Amino acid sequence: MLAALGFATIAVLLLVTMTKRASVLVALILLPVLAALIGGFAGDLGELTLGGLSKVAPTGIMIAFAVLYFSLMVDAGLFDPLIRALLRAAQGDPLRITVATAVLTLCVALDGDGASTFLITVSALLPVYKRLGMNPLVLSGVVCLGAGVMNMVPWGGPTVRAMAALKLDSSEVFNPVLPAMGFGVAWVLVASYLLGRRERNRLGALSPPGPATDVRQGEDEPDAREPVASTAAAAAEPSRQATVTTADGQEPQALRSPGDGPGAVRVPPLPRTWLNIFNLLLTITLVVCLIQEVLPLPVLFVLGFAIAVLVNHPTWEQQQALLDKHAKSVVLVTTMIFAAGVLTGILSGTKMIDEMAEAFVSVVPDSFGSHLPVVVAVTGMPLSLVFTPDAYYFGVLPVLAETANGFGTDPAEVARAAILGQMTTGFPLSPLTASTFILVGMSGVSLGEHQRFIFRWAFATTLVMTAGALVTGAFPL
């Protein structure tokens, strides 16, 4: 009963979001609540919901301040040199931009944390995509592919869970599939090339006939095009005051900004060059602290934003303007995360997830026993849409490993197969992980559109790595 109710809830959720019958926010909240009522958990609904919200609260706090931090840095022009360098290297070619997106994601995702990967890559590259008129689904899709493969690293969530659940170490789980991971990285680059070529053709078909415009021309000079971040920075920085010269030739005087009247505290603006250097050093320090886990992620972003806003926007009026400007982005992303908390809280608290895991294992035929690693590898990515990582790795995987052991298959081979897709290539598409909503929210696309666009490419990544694992002997056919 509970297993069927859980599978039905996930199926309806995917159906209504991918067909746009309801918003993801509404579906994430109302569908699990309805399932809890049908399952007879009306009396526990408040506790279950609050439990789920409590678990995602740190993530929601982190994302709220991370979005504010990176929005501030985009406004301040921190990423402008990177954007100009990418545009110069790409020469306005969407194909090169797409491949560069894959390379950047593969590098940033080495820390094994999807949330920070999405925050850094999307913040840096979205202005480039907007400048060239590229489809943001290409950005979210390519980042999804790169982050999915790199989530296999030994310090990433899925591999850590697999090792803990089966009491194995990295040399038994990760090292044998390292060549297969190389196959996956190569496929991500190939896929980004194919997606970039398709995007280049699309933009070429949309462009009216006439002389070509070189993106490099005048990129360092103001022109009629929308600048990447300079306009936003100018709007968000009243501290950069205009000056006027008096008729008698006296020194220029700064025009007053709101809050600069008599009695106001005078806060001289920092020179722009030193402010850019400060922002760069602060961001590098923040990223290093994220990787080293010096403090919990929410604390790091809270402190980082507080320091950044104090230096870049020292007056109350400037800080208020910044918050007003980016409030919409913060609300859109954080509400999705808390809504996902409602879903996972109810599914976990009612034990629907546990029942789903047992039901899934029970339908695996005995004839598949000797081929379980391949079955696990191929089904792992789609099942990311159904099972949370904890439910799969601590609920499903031990039973599958024990079953395989009965047929003479090493449980480590099942673990290797699982990390080829389950919450690795599949996690950036799953509604059960909060970081997915960071990716789609910051990219400005809907979850359903993102899933429809990139699912087959992500599944192909798992198939390529499975073939690589078979060829290199990570597990037998």
PANU-196874 format. One record per residue: x, y, z of N, C-alpha, C in turn. Coordinates in steps of 0.2 Angstrom, whole numbers. Each point is the difference from the previous one (the first is absolute). Example, Ala and Ser with C-alpha at 12.3 -4.5 7.8 and 13.67 -1.06 7.14 Angstrom:
# residues 2
66|-28|39|-4|6|0|4|6|0
-2|5|-4|4|6|1|-4|5|3
# end
This chain:
# residues 477
4|-6|0|-4|6|0|4|6|0
5|1|5|4|6|0|5|0|-6
3|-6|-2|4|1|-6|-4|2|-6
-6|-3|-1|-4|3|-6|-1|7|1
-2|2|6|-2|7|1|7|5|-2
5|-3|3|7|4|-2|1|1|-7
0|-6|-3|1|0|-8|-5|4|-3
-6|0|2|-5|4|-4|1|7|1
2|2|6|2|7|2|5|3|-5
6|-4|0|6|2|-4|-3|0|-8
-3|-5|-2|-3|0|-7|-4|6|-2
-5|2|5|-4|6|-2|4|6|1
5|0|4|4|6|1|4|2|-7
3|-6|-2|4|1|-7|-5|2|-5
-6|-3|0|-5|1|-6|-2|7|0
-2|3|6|-3|6|0|5|6|-1
6|-1|2|6|5|-1|2|-1|-7
1|-5|-3|3|-1|-7|-5|2|-5
-7|0|1|-5|2|-4|-2|7|1
2|3|6|-1|7|2|-8|0|2
-3|-5|3|-6|0|2|-1|4|7
6|0|3|0|4|6|7|2|1
1|6|4|7|2|2|3|-5|4
7|0|0|4|-5|4|-1|1|7
-1|7|2|-1|2|7|-6|-3|3
-6|1|-4|-6|-3|2|0|-8|1
3|-3|-5|0|-7|-1|4|-3|6
6|3|2|4|-3|5|-3|1|7
-5|4|1|-3|1|6|-7|-4|1
-4|1|-5|-7|-3|0|0|-7|-1
4|-3|-5|0|-7|-1|2|-4|6
6|1|3|1|-4|6|-5|1|6
-2|6|0|-5|1|6|-7|-5|-2
-2|0|-6|-5|-4|-2|1|-7|1
6|-2|-1|2|-7|1|0|-2|7
2|5|4|0|-2|7|-7|0|3
-4|4|-3|-7|-1|3|-3|-6|-3
1|-3|-6|-2|-6|-2|2|-6|4
7|1|2|3|-6|3|-2|0|8
-4|5|2|-2|0|7|5|3|5
4|5|-3|4|3|5|-2|8|1
-6|1|0|-3|7|1|3|2|7
0|-4|5|1|2|7|8|2|0
4|-3|-4|7|1|0|3|5|-5
-5|3|-4|2|4|-6|4|6|2
-1|4|6|3|5|2|8|-2|2
0|-5|4|7|-2|2|4|-2|-6
-3|-4|-5|4|-3|-6|2|6|-4
-4|5|-1|1|6|-4|6|4|3
-1|1|6|5|4|4|7|-3|0
0|-7|1|6|-4|-1|4|1|-6
-4|0|-6|3|1|-6|3|7|-1
-4|5|2|2|7|0|6|1|4
1|-3|6|5|1|4|7|-3|-3
-1|-5|-4|6|-3|-3|3|4|-6
-5|3|-4|2|5|-5|2|7|2
-2|2|6|1|7|2|7|2|-1
5|-4|2|7|3|-1|2|1|-7
-3|-4|-5|1|1|-7|-4|6|-2
-6|1|2|-3|6|-2|3|6|2
3|0|7|3|6|2|7|1|-4
3|-5|-2|6|1|-4|-1|3|-7
-6|-3|-3|-1|2|-7|-3|7|1
-3|2|4|-3|7|1|6|5|0
5|-1|4|6|4|1|5|-1|-6
0|-6|-3|5|-1|-5|-3|4|-7
-6|0|-1|-3|3|-6|1|8|1
-1|2|6|1|7|1|8|2|-1
4|-4|3|7|1|-1|2|0|-7
-1|-5|-4|2|0|-7|-4|5|-4
-6|2|2|-3|5|-4|3|7|1
2|1|6|4|6|2|7|0|-4
3|-6|-1|6|0|-3|-1|1|-8
-5|-3|-2|-2|2|-8|-1|7|-1
-4|3|5|-1|7|-1|7|4|1
4|-2|4|6|4|1|5|-1|-6
-1|-5|-5|4|-1|-5|6|-5|1
-1|-4|5|6|-5|2|1|-5|-6
-6|-2|-3|1|-5|-5|1|3|-7
0|7|-1|1|3|-6|6|-2|-4
6|0|3|6|-3|-3|-1|-7|-3
-3|-4|4|-1|-7|-2|-4|0|-6
-6|4|0|-4|0|-5|3|3|-7
4|5|1|3|3|-6|5|-5|-3
4|-4|5|5|-5|-2|-4|-5|-4
-6|-3|3|-3|-5|-4|-3|2|-7
-3|6|0|-2|3|-6|5|1|-5
6|2|2|6|1|-4|2|-7|-3
1|-5|5|2|-6|-2|-5|-4|-5
-6|1|2|-5|-3|-4|-2|3|-7
2|7|0|-1|4|-6|-8|0|-2
-4|0|6|-7|0|-1|-3|-6|-3
4|-6|1|-3|-6|-2|-3|-4|5
-6|-2|0|-4|-3|5|3|-7|1
3|-3|-5|3|-7|1|6|0|5
4|5|-1|6|1|4|-2|2|8
-5|4|0|-3|1|7|-3|-6|3
-3|-4|-3|-3|-6|3|5|-5|2
5|-1|-4|6|-4|2|4|3|6
1|7|0|3|3|6|-4|-1|6
-7|0|-1|-4|-1|6|1|-7|3
1|-5|-4|1|-7|2|7|0|4
5|3|-3|7|0|3|0|3|6
-4|6|1|0|4|6|-4|-4|6
-5|-4|-2|-4|-4|4|4|-5|3
3|-4|-5|5|-6|3|5|2|5
3|6|-1|5|3|4|-3|2|7
-5|4|0|-3|2|6|-3|-5|4
-3|-6|-3|-4|-5|3|5|-5|4
7|1|-1|4|-4|4|-1|0|7
-3|5|3|-1|0|7|-6|-5|2
-3|-3|-5|-6|-5|2|-6|3|3
-1|7|0|-6|3|2|-4|3|-5
-6|-3|-2|-4|3|-5|-2|7|1
-2|2|6|-2|6|1|5|6|-2
6|-1|3|5|5|-2|2|0|-7
0|-6|-3|1|0|-7|-5|4|-4
-6|-1|1|-5|4|-3|0|7|1
1|2|6|1|7|2|5|4|-4
6|-4|0|6|4|-3|-1|0|-8
-1|-6|-3|0|0|-7|-6|4|-3
-6|-1|3|-6|4|-3|1|7|1
3|2|5|1|8|2|5|2|-5
5|-3|-2|5|2|-4|-2|0|-8
-4|-5|-2|-1|-1|-7|-7|2|-2
-5|1|4|-7|2|-2|1|7|-4
4|5|2|0|6|-3|3|-1|-7
4|-5|-1|3|-1|-7|-5|-3|-5
-4|-4|3|-6|-3|-4|-5|5|-2
-1|4|5|-5|6|-1|3|5|-6
6|1|1|3|5|-5|0|-3|-7
1|-7|-1|-1|-3|-7|-7|-2|-2
-5|0|5|-6|-2|-2|-1|-7|0
4|-4|4|0|-7|0|-5|-3|5
-3|-6|-2|-5|-3|4|3|-2|7
-3|3|6|2|-2|6|0|-7|2
-5|-4|-4|0|-7|1|6|-3|-1
4|2|-5|7|-2|-2|4|1|6
0|5|3|4|1|6|-1|-4|6
-7|-1|2|-2|-4|5|2|-8|-2
-1|-1|-6|1|-7|-2|7|-2|0
5|4|-3|7|-2|0|3|0|7
-2|5|4|2|0|7|-2|-6|3
-7|-3|-1|-2|-6|3|4|-6|-2
2|0|-6|4|-6|-3|7|0|4
3|6|0|7|0|3|0|-1|7
-5|3|4|-1|-1|7|-1|-7|2
-5|-4|-4|-2|-6|1|6|-5|0
4|0|-5|6|-4|-1|5|1|6
1|6|2|5|2|5|-3|-2|7
-6|-1|1|-3|-2|6|2|-7|2
4|-3|-4|2|-7|1|7|0|5
3|6|1|6|0|3|-1|-3|7
5|-3|3|0|-3|7|-3|4|5
1|7|0|-3|4|5|-7|2|-2
-3|-2|-5|-7|2|-2|-5|-4|4
-6|2|0|-5|-3|4|-1|-7|-2
-2|-2|-6|-1|-7|-2|5|-5|2
6|2|-2|6|-5|1|1|-1|8
-1|6|4|1|-1|7|-5|-4|3
-6|1|-3|-6|-5|3|1|-7|-2
2|-1|-6|1|-7|-2|5|-4|4
6|4|1|5|-3|4|-2|-1|7
-4|4|3|-2|0|7|-5|-6|0
-5|0|-4|-5|-5|0|2|-7|0
6|-1|-5|2|-7|-1|7|-1|4
2|5|4|6|-1|4|6|-1|-5
1|4|-5|5|-1|-5|5|7|1
5|-1|-3|4|6|-1|1|3|-7
3|5|-1|1|4|-7|3|-5|-5
5|-3|2|4|-5|-4|-4|-5|-3
-6|-2|4|-4|-6|-3|-6|3|-4
-2|6|1|-6|3|-3|2|5|-6
4|5|2|1|5|-5|6|-2|-5
6|-2|3|5|-1|-5|-1|-4|-6
-4|-6|1|-1|-4|-6|-4|3|-5
-4|5|2|-5|4|-5|3|6|-3
6|2|2|4|6|-2|0|0|-7
2|-5|-4|1|0|-7|-7|1|-3
-6|-3|3|-6|1|-3|-2|8|1
2|3|6|-1|7|1|3|4|-6
6|-2|-2|3|3|-5|-4|0|-7
-3|-6|-1|-5|-1|-6|-5|6|1
-3|0|6|-5|5|2|2|7|-2
6|2|2|2|7|-1|1|1|-7
2|-5|-4|1|1|-7|-7|1|-4
-5|-4|3|-7|1|-3|-3|6|2
2|3|6|-3|7|1|3|5|-5
6|-1|-1|3|5|-5|-3|-1|-7
-1|-6|-2|-3|-2|-7|-7|3|0
-4|-1|6|-7|2|0|0|8|0
4|3|3|0|7|0|2|3|-7
4|-4|-3|2|2|-7|-7|0|-4
-3|-6|0|-6|-1|-4|-6|5|2
-1|2|6|-5|5|3|2|7|-3
7|1|1|2|7|-3|-1|0|-7
2|-5|-4|-1|1|-7|-8|1|-2
-4|-4|4|-7|1|-1|-2|7|1
2|3|6|-1|7|2|3|5|-5
5|-1|-3|3|4|-5|-4|0|-6
-3|-6|-2|-4|0|-6|-7|4|1
-2|-1|6|-7|3|2|1|8|0
6|2|3|1|8|0|1|2|-7
4|-4|-4|1|2|-7|-6|0|-4
-5|-4|1|-7|0|-3|-4|6|2
1|2|6|-4|6|2|3|7|-2
7|0|-1|3|6|-2|-2|2|-7
-2|7|-1|-2|2|-6|6|1|-5
-1|-1|-6|5|1|-5|3|7|0
7|0|-1|3|7|1|7|-1|2
4|5|0|7|-1|3|0|-2|7
5|-5|1|1|-3|6|2|5|5
-2|-1|6|3|5|6|5|-4|4
6|3|0|5|-3|5|-1|2|7
-1|-6|4|-2|2|7|6|3|3
6|-1|-3|6|3|4|0|8|-1
-3|2|-6|1|7|-1|-4|4|5
4|5|3|-2|4|5|-3|-3|7
3|-6|1|-3|-3|6|3|3|6
5|4|0|2|4|6|-2|7|0
-5|1|-5|-2|7|0|-8|0|0
-3|5|3|-7|1|1|-3|0|-7
-5|-3|-1|-4|0|-7|-7|-1|1
-4|-1|-5|-7|-1|0|-2|-6|3
4|-5|0|-2|-7|3|0|1|8
-4|-5|2|0|0|8|6|-3|2
4|4|5|6|-3|3|-2|-5|4
6|-4|1|-1|-6|4|-2|1|8
4|5|3|-2|1|7|1|7|1
3|4|-5|1|7|2|-6|4|1
-5|-1|-3|-6|4|1|-3|-2|7
0|-6|2|-3|-2|6|5|3|6
6|0|-2|5|2|5|-1|8|1
-1|3|-5|-1|7|1|-7|2|3
-5|-4|-1|-6|1|3|0|-2|8
4|-5|1|1|-2|7|5|3|4
4|5|-3|5|3|4|-1|8|0
-4|3|4|-1|7|0|7|3|3
4|-4|3|6|2|3|5|3|-5
-1|-2|-7|4|2|-5|-3|7|-3
1|5|4|-4|6|-1|3|4|-6
-4|4|-4|2|4|-5|3|6|3
4|4|-4|3|6|2|-2|6|-4
0|6|2|-1|6|-4|5|5|2
2|4|-5|5|6|1|-4|6|1
2|4|5|-3|7|1|2|5|-5
-4|5|-1|2|5|-5|6|4|2
3|0|6|6|4|1|6|-5|0
-1|-6|-3|5|-5|-1|3|-3|7
-4|0|5|2|-4|6|0|-7|-1
2|-4|5|1|-7|-1|-7|-3|-1
-1|-6|-3|-6|-3|-1|-3|-2|6
-7|1|1|-4|-2|6|-4|-6|-2
-1|-5|5|-4|-6|-2|-7|2|1
-4|-3|-5|-7|1|1|-3|-4|6
-5|2|3|-2|-3|6|-5|-6|-2
1|-6|3|-4|-5|-1|-5|0|6
-6|-4|0|-4|-1|5|3|-2|7
-1|4|5|3|-2|6|6|4|2
2|5|-5|6|3|0|-1|7|3
-5|2|3|-2|6|2|4|2|6
-2|6|3|4|3|6|-1|-5|5
6|-1|4|0|-5|5|1|-7|-1
0|-2|-7|1|-7|-2|7|-2|1
1|-6|2|7|-2|0|4|0|-7
5|3|0|4|0|-7|4|-7|-1
-2|-3|-5|4|-7|-1|3|1|-7
6|2|-1|3|1|-6|1|-7|-4
-2|0|-6|0|-6|-4|7|-2|-1
1|-7|0|7|-3|-2|1|1|-7
7|1|-2|1|0|-7|-2|-6|-3
-2|0|-7|-3|-6|-3|5|-5|0
6|1|-2|5|-5|-1|1|-4|7
1|3|5|1|-3|7|-7|-4|2
-5|3|-2|-7|-4|1|0|-6|-4
2|0|-6|0|-6|-4|5|-5|3
6|2|2|5|-5|3|-3|-3|7
-3|5|4|-3|-3|6|-5|-5|-2
-5|1|-4|-5|-5|-2|3|-6|-2
5|0|-4|3|-6|-3|3|-4|6
4|3|4|3|-3|6|-5|-3|5
-5|4|1|-6|-3|4|-3|-6|-3
-1|0|-6|-3|-6|-4|4|-6|0
7|1|-1|4|-5|0|1|-3|7
0|4|5|0|-2|7|-6|-4|2
-6|2|-3|-6|-3|2|0|-7|-4
2|-1|-6|0|-6|-3|5|-5|3
6|2|2|5|-4|4|-3|-2|6
-4|4|4|-3|-2|6|-5|-5|-1
-4|1|-6|-5|-5|-1|3|-7|-2
5|0|-3|3|-7|-2|3|-3|6
4|4|4|3|-2|6|-5|-1|6
-6|2|-1|-6|-1|5|3|3|7
2|6|0|3|4|5|-6|1|5
-6|2|-2|-6|1|3|-6|-3|-4
-6|-1|3|-5|-3|-3|-2|5|-6
-2|-3|-6|-1|5|-6|-5|5|2
-6|0|3|-4|5|2|4|6|3
4|-2|5|3|5|4|5|4|-5
4|-4|-4|5|4|-4|-4|5|-5
-6|-2|-3|-3|5|-4|-3|5|3
-3|-1|6|-2|6|4|5|5|2
6|-3|2|6|5|2|2|3|-7
1|-4|-5|3|3|-6|-5|6|-3
-6|-1|0|-5|5|-2|0|6|4
1|-1|7|0|6|4|6|4|-1
6|-3|-1|6|4|-1|0|3|-7
-3|-4|-5|0|3|-7|-5|6|0
-6|0|3|-4|5|-1|2|6|4
3|-1|6|3|6|3|5|4|-3
5|-4|-4|5|3|-4|-3|3|-6
-4|-3|-4|-2|2|-6|-6|5|0
-4|-1|5|-6|5|1|0|2|7
4|5|2|1|2|7|-6|3|3
-5|3|-4|-5|4|3|-7|-4|1
-4|1|4|-6|-3|1|-4|0|-7
-1|5|-3|-4|1|-6|3|-5|-5
6|0|-1|3|-4|-5|-1|-8|1
1|-2|7|-2|-7|2|-7|-1|-1
-5|4|1|-7|-1|-1|-1|-1|-7
3|4|-4|-1|0|-8|2|-7|-2
6|-2|2|2|-7|-2|-4|-5|2
-3|0|6|-5|-5|2|-6|0|-4
-3|6|-1|-6|1|-4|1|-3|-7
6|1|-3|1|-2|-7|1|-7|-1
2|-4|5|1|-7|-1|-4|-4|5
-5|3|3|-5|-4|4|-4|-5|-4
-2|1|-6|-3|-5|-4|4|-6|-1
6|1|-2|4|-6|-1|1|-5|6
1|4|6|0|-4|6|-6|-4|2
-6|4|-1|-6|-4|2|-1|-6|-5
1|1|-6|-1|-5|-5|3|-7|2
7|1|2|4|-6|1|-1|-3|7
-1|4|5|-1|-2|7|-6|-3|1
-6|2|-3|-6|-3|0|0|-7|-3
3|-1|-5|1|-6|-3|3|-5|4
5|2|4|4|-4|4|-4|-3|6
-4|5|3|-4|-2|6|-6|-4|-2
-2|1|-7|-6|-4|-2|3|-7|-1
6|-1|-2|3|-7|-1|1|-3|7
1|4|5|0|-2|7|-6|-4|2
-6|3|-2|-6|-2|2|-1|-7|-4
2|-1|-6|0|-6|-3|4|-6|3
6|2|1|5|-5|3|-2|-2|7
-2|5|4|-2|-1|7|-6|-5|1
-5|1|-5|-6|-4|1|2|-7|-3
3|-1|-6|2|-6|-2|4|-4|5
5|3|3|4|-3|5|-3|-2|6
-4|5|3|-3|-1|6|-5|-5|0
-4|-1|-5|-5|-5|0|3|-7|-2
6|0|-1|3|-6|-2|-1|-2|-7
-3|4|-4|-2|-2|-7|6|-2|-4
6|4|1|6|-1|-3|3|-7|1
-1|-2|7|3|-6|2|-4|-6|-4
-7|1|0|-4|-5|-3|1|0|-8
1|5|-3|2|1|-7|6|-4|-1
5|1|4|7|-4|-1|-1|-8|1
-4|-2|5|-1|-7|0|-4|-3|-6
-5|4|-2|-4|-2|-6|4|-1|-6
5|5|-1|4|0|-6|5|-6|0
3|-2|6|4|-5|0|-4|-7|-1
-6|0|3|-4|-6|-1|-2|-2|-7
0|5|-4|-2|-2|-7|6|-2|-5
6|1|3|6|-2|-4|0|-8|-1
0|-3|-6|0|-7|-1|6|-3|2
0|-6|3|6|-4|2|5|-1|-6
-3|0|-6|4|-1|-6|5|5|-1
-2|6|3|4|6|-1|6|0|5
0|-5|4|5|0|6|7|1|-3
2|-4|-5|7|1|-2|2|6|-4
-6|3|-2|1|6|-4|-2|7|4
-1|-1|6|-2|6|4|4|6|-1
7|0|0|3|6|-1|-2|4|-6
-1|-3|-6|-2|3|-6|-7|3|1
-4|-4|3|-7|2|1|0|7|5
4|-1|5|0|6|5|3|6|-4
5|-1|-4|3|6|-3|-5|3|-5
-3|-4|-4|-5|3|-5|-6|3|3
-2|-3|6|-7|3|3|2|6|5
6|0|2|2|5|5|-2|7|-1
1|3|-6|-1|7|-2|-7|1|0
-5|-4|-4|-7|1|1|-3|0|7
3|-4|4|-3|-1|7|2|6|4
5|4|-2|1|6|4|-6|5|0
-5|-1|-5|-6|4|1|-5|-3|5
2|-6|2|-5|-4|5|2|0|7
7|-2|1|3|-1|6|4|6|2
0|2|7|5|5|2|7|-4|1
5|3|0|7|-4|1|0|-4|6
-3|2|5|1|-4|7|-5|-6|-1
-6|1|-3|-4|-6|-1|3|-5|-5
3|2|-5|3|-5|-5|6|-3|3
5|4|3|6|-3|2|0|-4|6
-5|2|5|0|-3|6|-6|-5|1
-5|1|-5|-5|-5|0|0|-5|-6
1|2|-6|0|-4|-6|6|-4|-1
6|4|0|6|-3|-2|2|-5|5
0|0|6|2|-6|4|-4|-6|-2
-6|0|-1|-4|-6|-2|2|-2|-7
1|4|-4|3|-2|-7|7|-3|1
4|3|4|7|-3|1|-1|-7|3
-4|-1|5|-1|-7|3|-2|-5|-5
-5|2|-4|-3|-4|-5|5|-2|-5
4|5|-2|6|-2|-5|5|-4|3
1|1|6|5|-5|4|-2|-7|0
-7|-1|0|-2|-7|0|1|-3|-7
1|4|-5|1|-3|-7|8|0|-1
4|1|5|7|0|-1|3|7|-3
-4|5|0|2|7|-2|3|4|6
6|3|-1|3|4|5|-5|6|2
-2|1|6|-4|6|2|3|7|-3
7|0|0|3|6|-2|-1|2|-7
-2|-5|-4|-1|1|-7|-7|3|-1
-5|-2|5|-6|4|0|0|7|2
5|1|5|1|7|2|3|4|-6
5|-2|-4|2|3|-5|-5|2|-5
-4|-5|-2|-5|1|-5|-5|5|3
-2|1|6|-5|5|2|3|7|-1
6|1|2|3|7|-1|0|2|-7
-1|-4|-5|0|2|-7|-6|4|-2
-5|0|4|-6|4|-2|-4|2|6
-1|-4|6|-4|2|5|2|6|4
-3|5|-1|1|7|3|7|2|-2
3|-2|-5|6|3|-3|-2|4|-7
-1|-4|-5|-2|3|-6|-8|2|1
-3|-3|4|-7|1|1|-2|6|5
5|2|4|-2|4|6|-2|7|-3
3|3|-5|-2|7|-2|-7|0|-4
-3|-6|0|-7|0|-3|-6|-2|5
3|-2|6|-5|-3|4|-4|5|5
-6|0|0|-4|5|5|1|-2|7
4|-5|1|1|-2|7|7|3|3
3|3|-4|6|4|3|0|7|-1
1|4|6|-1|7|0|5|3|-5
6|-2|-2|4|3|-4|-2|0|-7
-5|-4|-2|-3|0|-7|-4|7|-1
-3|2|6|-4|6|-1|5|6|0
6|0|3|5|5|-1|2|1|-7
1|-6|-4|2|0|-7|-6|3|-4
-6|-2|1|-5|2|-5|-2|7|2
0|2|7|-2|6|2|5|6|-2
6|-1|0|5|5|-2|0|0|-7
-1|-5|-4|0|0|-7|-6|3|-3
-5|1|4|-6|2|-3|-5|-4|-4
1|-7|1|-4|-5|-3|-4|-4|4
-5|-3|-2|-5|-4|4|3|-7|1
-2|-3|5|3|-7|1|-3|-5|-6
-6|1|-2|-2|-5|-5|3|1|-7
2|7|-1|3|1|-7|8|-3|1
3|1|6|6|-2|1|1|-8|-1
-5|-3|3|0|-8|0|-1|-2|-7
-5|3|-4|-1|-2|-7|6|1|-4
3|6|1|6|2|-4|6|-5|0
1|-2|7|7|-3|1|0|-7|2
-6|-3|1|-1|-7|3|4|-5|-4
-1|0|-7|2|-5|-4|8|1|-1
3|6|1|7|1|0|3|-2|6
-3|1|6|2|-3|6|0|-7|1
-6|-3|-3|0|-7|0|5|-3|-4
2|3|-6|5|-2|-4|7|0|3
1|5|5|6|0|3|1|-7|5
-5|-2|3|0|-6|4|1|-6|-5
-3|0|-6|1|-6|-4|7|0|-3
3|6|-1|7|0|-2|5|-2|5
-2|2|6|5|-2|6|-1|-7|2
-6|-3|-1|-1|-7|1|4|-4|-5
-1|2|-7|4|-4|-5|8|1|2
2|6|2|7|0|2|2|-4|6
-5|-1|5|1|-4|6|1|-8|-3
-4|-2|-4|0|-6|-3|7|-2|-4
2|5|-4|6|0|-4|6|-1|5
0|4|5|6|0|4|0|-5|6
-6|-3|1|0|-6|5|-2|2|7
-4|6|0|-2|2|7|-5|-4|3
-4|-3|-5|-5|-5|2|-2|-4|-7
-1|-7|1|-2|-4|-6|-7|1|-3
-1|-2|-6|-6|0|-3|-5|-5|3
# end
